Amino acid sequence: MIAPSPVPAESLFAPRLRAMTVGSVALVSLLAFEALAVGTAMPTVARALDGLALYGIAFGGPFAAGVVAMVLSGIWCDRRGPRAPMWAGLAGFVAGLLLAGAATDMATLVVGRIVQGFGSGLLSVALYVIVAQAYPERLHRRIFAAFAAAWVVPSLVGPVVAGLVVEHVGWRWVFLAVPVVAVPAVLLIHPGLRSIGVAGPVRRSVGALARIGWACGAGVSAALLHIGGQQRGVAAASLVGLALVGMLGCVPRLLPAGFLRAGRGLPTVVGLRGLASAAFVGAEVVIPLMLSRERGFTPTAAGLVLTTGALSWSLGSWLQARIRSPRSRGTLPRAGLTCITAGTAVVGGCVVPAVPVWVGILGWAVAGLGMGLLFPSLSALTLELSAPGEQGRNSSSLQLCDSLASATVLALTGAVLAAGAAPGRFDYGLTLAVAAGLALVGALLAGRVVPAPRPVSV
């Protein structure tokens, strides 16, 4: 008797998942492209619309709207499933882009950007909940690796493509071209959404209104951070200080209980995401400036150094997706944060002229590898540790911590670098040492992603 051939394990491109995978990855890539391309186009936009006075709010406003939308999307997904937030997010994203692309003054463009940011926040959380409900757990690290890869191409070509579009077609098409692809991407996801409902029994979200209120406070604080980071002197210090006070009062109420004391399980998972984002972004913003001022690199050459980190991030994501069963839940997070710590510390050594530049480039590649090992595994852990009916809330907490930690470290790093007449080796070394220190704290806490064992009743 011939034994039946084993059934191959389901993949991301199995017939029932193929369209959803392609649509989801395309949508993530579009969100990434738009986030990166706008930064390239905005100086031209501000000059064309005579709107330099609103330049800061053109970035801070969408970020604040996204913070509120993430919280709202989490509540909405847990109560009604991800379909409605997905379609509402698409509507906001597309409407905001069209409004911004058609704007005849800066105020209208800012409104469009805020609507776009709100839609992006709804979409980003809804996508996580779709992963939780449509994909088997064994594929979670793989689909999140695909999401990470979807950020790599925009990070490599997005600013260049946006620059070419601005120069040869016009800045409006940086906004108007994206909806042409975004709508088909969501239509690919739509058939799979029909089989997705609410993960658990529908129940009233306890404290939902209060949570939305705290999200509004955090969003306003985040907007002040963006605006304050672009100021100088007393104005910058006042705005950043006020923003930090607001965030300290609002953000912990939006994150899992036990977050501030690194409680075992989900609180630590969310905290590690914030520490890693703060460490990586804090180093990334300093490296091009350091290389250009201290080592004479051209902007293109300094940008290529950052490209090594993006490519190794993609490699790390690919590797973690193919590790079948890590020794423990903390293995990949610890490995990732250790790589970020070591890599950032090596880059910091380049403030010493005797250290060859290639050593720093290798260090940044190691840090990128660590991010690739870490990010998808933390996303998968968040869903694994979320009970049905809590996937939206916990996914929004993870993304909130990521976004707010990045915004905070960008504002503080900008303040440090702007404090003197011109940044020097000490300033670069200090910021890179802080970044490495944040990653080291995360590596030491990584074992706490494993929840405490439940007491056995006798």
Secondary structure, DSSP 8 states (H G I E B T S, - for coil): -----------TTSTTTHHHHHHHHHHHHHHHHHHHHHHHHHHHHHHHTT-GGGHHHHHHHHHHHHHHHHHHHHHHHHHH-SHHHHHHHHHHHHHHHHHHHT-SSHHHHHHHHHHHHHHHHHHHHHHHHHHHHHS-GGGHHHHHHHHHHHHHHHHHHHHHHHHHHHHHT-THHHHHSHHHHHHHHHHHHHHHHTT---SS-----TTHHHHHHHHHHHHHHHHHHHHHHT--HHHHHHHHHHHHHHHHHHGGGGS-TTTTTT-TTHHHHHHHHHHHHHHHHHHHTTHHHHHHHHS---HHHHHHHHHHHHHHHHHHHHHHHT-SS-SSTTHHHHHHHHHHHHHHHHHHGGGSTTS-HHHHHHHHHHHHHHHHHHHHHHHHHHHHT--TT-HHHHHHHHHHHHHHHHHHHHHHHHHHHHSSSS--HHHHHHHHHHHHHHHHHHHHHGGGGS--------
